[in-house]
Amino acid sequence: MSAGFAQYIVKASGVQNAFEGLYQPDGEVAEIGLGSNSEVILDMGVGSEIVDAEGSDFYFYESPEGPGIYLDHTEVAVAPDDGGGQPGNFTVVFVWGDDNPSNNGTISPKYLPEVPNRPILASDLHKGTGVSIDIGRGDGAHYRFIRVGTYPSSAVPNAGERAQVDAIERASFDIIPTLTPTLTPF
């Protein structure tokens, strides 16, 4: 597994297809279930957390289709480690389906209204299928967990309108300086 990609699946409720494909955008897609409250929670791992820096913090890759992607009603949220290796409180950072362009990452308002299976052109996406998401605080906080689900969570989508995730990729990385001992002559 490459650093900067989801490493573990913590919870998968009603999710179909192989999870191995969530490590990098490769067309191996997990489809969120047909039942209400279906979601997948990804653990980025200790040391590979998403860091809330200035600008884009991570990329959410949808299933490659047609002109780029066909975006379904989806909600993406992030959570820090609660100190015991479990997700803390989730913060919603992306919603497709509420017709509010302020929480659509880098998807242009020209794609409104936010209907299921909305074609989004590859030229408007990161690497052709990725939505760039900024957590928005720029405070350096670390988010270890990513939750992807259907929006709203109570919705029961049609078979062709399920939320999908191809991969999650970090955009920012902490650089921890390596301390070099300095020798002082006697």
N, C-alpha and C positions, 0 to 999 in steps of 0.2 A: 504494500500500500504506500502511496505517495504521501508525504507530509502535506497537510493542507486539505485533505479530503476526509470525509466522514470515516471513522474507523470501526464503530460498533453500532449495532442496533440494540436499543434498550427496550423498546416496546414497538410492536407492530400489530395493530388492531385492524383486521379486515383488509390486509394488504396482500396483493398478489404479485407474483414474479420474483425473480432472484434478487437478493439484496446485494450480492457481490458487485453489481453494476453501479451502485451508488457512490463508489469511490472516485469515479472519474466520468465525465460526459462521454458515453460510448453507445448510446441507444438502448442499453439494457435498463428498462424502466420499471419501477415499482408503481403499481396503480393502487391508489387508496380505495378502500372498500366501498361497497354499495350501501352499507348500513349507515345510520346516523352515528355521529361521534367517531368515525373511522379516522385514524391518524397513524403516523409513523414518527417516532422520536429517535433522532440520530445523536450519538455521543461522539463528538469530535476528538475526545481523548484528552488526557492531561498533557499539557504542553502544545496542543494543537488547537486550542480554543480560537474562536473568532474574536478578534480584537476590534473594539469600537474606536476606530481612528477617524480622521477627517476623510470624507469621501466614501467611496464604496468599501464595504466591509466583507461582503461575500457574494457569491453568485449562486442562484437557484436555477438549475437546468431542468427544463421541461422536456417532454418527449418530442424528438425531432419528427415533424410532420409537414407535408405540403411546402408552403413558402418559407417555413421556419419552424413555428410551433402553432398548435391550436390550443390556446390557453383556456383551461376550465376554471370554475369557481374554486379558488384555492386560498388558504391562509397559511402564512409562514410566521413562526414565532421563535424567539431565542430565549434561553434561560442560562443563568450562571449555575455553577456547581453549588449545592446547598451546604457544602462543607463535609458532607458524608458520601459524596460520589453520586448523588441523585440530583435531578433538576430542581432548581429553585423556582421562583415565580417567573412565568413566561411573559415576555413582552412581544406583542404582535408588531411585526415590522413590514408585512406585505399582505395585502388583501386584493384579490381579483373577484369582483362580484358585488361590491357595494357602491359602484359608480363614484368613488372618491379618488380622483387621480393623485392625491397627495400621498397615498400609501401603495403606489404601484411600482416602486423601484424606478428603473429607468424606462419603463414603458410609457410612451408618449400619450397624452390625452387624446390624440387623433384617433385612438382605438376605442374610445367610448362609443356606445354604452358597453359596460363590462358583462357581456353575455357569454355563456358557455361555448366552448369551441371557437373562440375569437381567433382568426388568423393573425399572427404577429409575424411580420417579415424578418427574415434572418439578418438583414442589414440593420435592423433596429435592436439587435440582441448581441450579447457578449458571446463570441465564438459561435454565432448562428443560432443558439438555442438557450442562452443564459440570460437571466434577468439580474442586473446588478442591483444590490440592495445595500442601502446605507442605514445602519441602526439609528443614526441621527443625533447622538449625543456628543460624539467625538471625545469622550472622557477616558478612553483607554481601558474601559471595563472589558473583562473576558467573559465570553459566552460559550460554554462547553456543549450545550444541547440545542438542537434545532428540531422544532415540531412542524410537520407538514400535514395538513388536513383539508377536508372539504370545507368550503365556506357557504353559509354558516355551518357550524358543527352539527346542528340539528337537521340539516338537509339530507335528503336521500336522493342522490343524483341518479340520472339514467345511466345505463351501462356505458354509453359513449361519452359521458360527461364527467367522469371521475377525475379527481385531482391526480396528477402524476408527478413523479420526481425521477430524473435521470441521475442527478448528482448534486452535491453541495460542495463548493470550493471556496476556501478562504481567499480574500483579496489582500489582506494586510497581515503583516508578520511583525512580531516584536523582535527587535534586535537587542539582545542582551550582550553588553560588552564583556569581553574576556579580559580579566585583570592580569596584567603582566607585572611581575615583581620587578622593582627597580633596585639595582644594587648601588649602594652609596659607598664610594671609596673611603677607607679609614683615614 
